[in-house]
Amino acid sequence: MKIFKRVLFMNDHLKQILEKIIPKMRASNIKYWVYGGLGYASIVGRFYRNIPDVDLFVLDKEFEKVEEILGDLSKENKWKICKTFIRSGRPKIELYINNKERCSVIPVYTIDEYVEFKFSKGSQRYPLDILEQVERKLENFEFYTPQDNFLKLLLSGYLESKTNYPKKRIEDARHILSKKEFEKYFPNECYAHNF
């Protein structure tokens, strides 16, 4: 039980994002999806590691509105906001609290019957079903993510694009991928969860 409490304490820094940004986006009727570490934790139903930031994607047509909301919240809370672009021209907003990145937002693009994610090394198309919002509750926080299978697909896509993985991604894979899927990427790692 001590490990579980320690992990909760380590993720206290996410409260400002989950208490201020997520409710503001909901109040503005902006559809968003949490993915990355927090999305993976929502599949498991609890925190199992330190999650440094909240990763969100929104529809490209709502990206400017999100940028405006984050800009206003940054002024009110003395946060720092930064907008960057990858080679394809896709923007990314990064939000810094106490000089640490705590939230990032990227746009996704609906093209015909697909949703396109643009990455540094190309893009990936997913069916429109990825835009189905699944309501999650983790601790006392409520937020939306894609369905479990799409969160797993996003993780697998990340793993396919790399050859060297940070410990946090190995831990994510250990918790949300099947043993067979895990061993495909990490044949020399132990699959057992570290509870």
Secondary structure, DSSP 4 states (H G I P E B T S, - for coil): -HHHHHHHHHTGGGHHIIIIIHHHHHHTT--EEEEHHHHHHHHHTS--S----EEEEEEGGGHHHHHHHHHHHHHHHT-EEEEEE-TT--EEEEEEETTEEEEEEEEEEEETTEEEEEETTEEEEEEGGGG--EEEEETTEEEEE--HHHHHHHHHHHHHT-SS--HHHHHHHHHHS-HHHHHHH-TTS--S---
